Structure formats: C-alpha cells, structure tokens
C-alpha cells in the first residue's frame, strides 16, 4: 500500500509540475508599480548603446531606468503628503532647502538633488558630441587654462571624491567657470551656483565596465560629452535661464 501511495504521489507531483510549466507566465515590467505624481523621468535622448565603448549599454539601462527612476519615485512619494515640493521649479526648491519640512528635508535633498544631477548628466552626453568651441571654449581657456588642462584637473578632482559624489564645472551668471566637487547627490544649486557639466562618480555609473578603475572611467567619459549641449548650457547660464 505504501509503495502504491508513493507512486500515486509521484504521478500527481509530475502532473502538477507539467501544468505549472504549461501555464502562462505573468511578467511585471519594471517601473509599472512606480507611484504616480508630479515628478517624471524623461527618456534618454539616444539609445542606451550609443555611448559604447566608453559607457556600456547595460550600465546606461541600470543607471537611468533604476537608479534615476528610484529618485523620481521617492520624490513622488514625498509629494503625496507634501505637495508643496512640486509647486515650485526644482532649482527654487534646491536653493531653499530650509523651507522644506524638516521631516523630509534630507530625503528631498538626496532625491531631488539626484534627479537634478542626473537630468543634467543625460543631457550633456550623446554620440558624436563634437568639440568645445565658441564662447564655452573661450571661457575654458580664460578660467581653466584650456581644454586639456581643464580635463586633467576635472579628472583629478573626480578621483579625489571619497566614496560617492560628483565632480562639476560650475558656471556663474557672469560666465566664470570653476571646478568643484559635491558629496552624495548634492547639486551646486544648493550653494547658489549652476552646473555647466558634471560627472557622476558613484560606483553605479561605471562599475560594470571599469570596476575600481575610476580614473579610467573619468578619462573615457570625455568621449561621451556632447559639446553642443554644453555650449547651449553656457549660453543659458549667462542669460539667467539655465535650470538644472
């Protein structure tokens, strides 16, 4: 009897496995459960593989679709009970963080800063980025000793960031350029400045391809810079219309 029952259980188990294998799979697309709200993640303006070999497609997918999306999701969660954080433009909120309720101030600083930083990051990159020229090149020559010297100083500053953060070239309303770094997801707007360009030195920006070789990533990243977009940002900064 025991043998018969064992065989019966085996048959039933095999039938169940077969039925489960034949059943249609339910796949939940990433991001379908993202909270709705006033903050949105814009799509990339180019394919995820457009910056290869300097930045690989998988890193771009994870960085944009997961990391950046998480900042947007968190902001929308904050906005459910604090709609005032979406009532003003992002630069105004970041410039006056002390006006944000204390209970969510750190969260807004980190996530809105991350949203602003990454929005800028995607915009200043692209395939066939051309070369620095015109007013922005003149400013680089004047304030930073020329393009080659600026890139070397920028890379060195990015390499010195301990842990996670960003390296920027900031631009004043008068058009003056300065190389600066910020920890975590802090943005120059928090200090009354604007980012002309910025590179993400969090490990998620480069680790799949470069592992611990941040210096190699910083050097290669210049091949992905869209200098036309940088020139447009410089003009907007001088006109007082540059956002994030």
Buried (B, 14 or more C-beta within 10 A) or exposed (E): EEEEEEEEEEEEEEEEEEEEEEEEEEEEEEEEEBBEBEBEBEEBEBEBBBBBEBBBBEBBBBBBBEBBBBBBBBBBBBBEEBEEBBEEEBBEBBBEBEEBEEEBEEBBBBBBBBBBBBBBBBBBBBEEBEEBEEEBBEBBBEBBEEBEEBBBBBBEBBBEBEEBBBBBBBBBEEBEBBBBBBEBBBBBBBEEBBBBBBBBBBBEBBBBBBEEEBEEBBBBBBEBBBBBBBBBBBBBBBEEEBEB
